[in-house]
Amino acid sequence: MSKSLVSRRRTAPWMHRWSRPLLGGIAVLGALNTAYITITKLTNGATACPTGGCEQVLSSAYATVFGLPLALFGLLAYISMATFALAPLAIQGDEQKELRSKLENWTWLLLFVGSTAMLIFSGYLMSIMFTKFVGPYGVQGICYYCIASAIFALSLFVITLLGRTWDDVGQLFFTGTIVGMITLVGTLALYAPIGKPVAGAYNIASGSGQVFFTVTDTSGESEIQLARHLKQTGAKMYSAYWCPHCYEQKKLFGVEALRDFPFVECAPDGKDNQTAVCQTVAAQAEKQLGRGFGFPTWEINGKFYSGQQTLQELASASGYQGPQNFKNRF
């Protein structure tokens, strides 16, 4: 190795020398974060979280894209960024110097485009989290995994900008502007339908009319008759419109059965809420169950059942004797 090359490496800013390992490390952390969320969503598990905000946000309509967990697409993005950052480092030797130089130039551009798009998209999701969840529910609306992903995206963008000497700053600004506009327009178009009622579906909304979940699954005759039986026997499900597990429970019955579905809205800002009733019932349920009151909680024949219940369990608990060839399952 020539003395001039050693001298240039020694005088290069530390950020330039370590930018690619830093980018690769951050992208790997982002991939681990989104991989965990993806696995829990695909396996119908619950994410570990100090508050209920993680599950509340990650189970909302904003966390699903094209029927798949949004985290899955984030995972693919972080894997791509890790590949762009680390691939040139695998090319060693003087005979490969030209190839490595070309690969570095191309991947720097891809890193900039990718980090810009991820920053814009993460910024939009942060605005959604704070306006739709943190604003109404305080700390209970915070998704720590989402904040971590946003920090990773911001870090990738900053290090990409500072990690090398960009020859044409004007062209870089122009490219960033175009990528940012495309990302923002695409994001707004993707999420435009969320929060609006869907015709022919069962829309779960707040008292102000903002739709949080939409049930589109149809009901079988067994689901319809079970819902009617539960209502006739005085059974009730205590729930909140923003609760993802309550949505899953309603989804199990299907659109047609939900017309006779017996539930009590407990959220203070929910439509036709019965908060006072819920507070009274909560004390009774906690005493009987020996655990904290959560959503959903069923009350059937004077007995409380915590969490989501299968249709077979509800039929058994309520003494339902009708058809039980249920078509919907968890």
C-alpha positions, 0 to 999 in steps of 0.5 A: 500500500502506497504512503500517499494512500495511507496518508489520505486514509489517516487524514480522512474524517472519521465519519467518512472512514466508519460511515459504512460500518455505522450504516450497516450496524444501524440497518441491522438494528432496524431489521431486528426491530421490524423482524420482531414486529413482523413475527408477532403480527404473523403469528398473532402474538402480542409485542412486549411493551411497557404500555398498551401503545405498542399493541394499539398502534401496531394493530391499527389500520395504519400498521397493515399494507396490502393485507400484510404487516407494515413491519414486513416492508420495513424489514425488507427496507432495512435489509436493503440498506444493510446490503447497500452499506456493507456490500462494497466492504466485501470487495478487497484487493488492488485488482478489484479497486475499480469494481469497488469504486463503482460499487461504492458510488452506486450504493451511496446513491441508493443509500441516499435515495433509500434513507430519504424515502424512509425518513419521509415515511417514518416522519409521516407515521410519527405524525400519525402516532402523535395525532391519532394515538398519543394525543387522545391517550397520552403515554398509552398511545406511544409505540416504542418500536415505532419511535425506534424505527424512526430514530434508525431512519433519521440516523441512516439519513444523517450518516449518509449525508455526512459519511462522504464528500458529495461532489454535486450538492445541487444534484443531490438536493434535486434528487432528494426533493424528487424522492421526497415528493414521490414518497409523500404523495405515495404515502398519502395515497396509500393511507387516504382510505383509512378513517373513512367509512366503508360501504357495506362493512361494519365500521368501528369508529370513535364518537367523532366518527373517525373509523379505527377498524373495518370488519368486512368478513361475512357471517355464517348462519351459526355466527348470526344465531349465536350473536342473537342468542347472546343478546337475548340472554343478556350477555355483554362484551365490554370493549373500546373502539380503539381496542385491537383485540375487541376488533378481532373479537367482532371480526370473528362474528362477521358483518351480518352478525354484528347487527345483533352483537351485544357490546358496551362501549367503555371509551369515554370518547366512544359513540354511545359510551357507558363509561360509568357502567364499565367502571362499576363492572370493572370492579366486579370483574377484577374481584371475580377474575383476580386480575386487572380489567381489560378489553375485551371482557365478557359477562355471560350468565353472571360470570366474567371472561377476560380476553378474546373468546372463540365462538365455541367458548362463547356458545358453551358459556352461554348455553347456546344450542343452535348450529355451530358450524362456525365459518370464522376463526382466529 
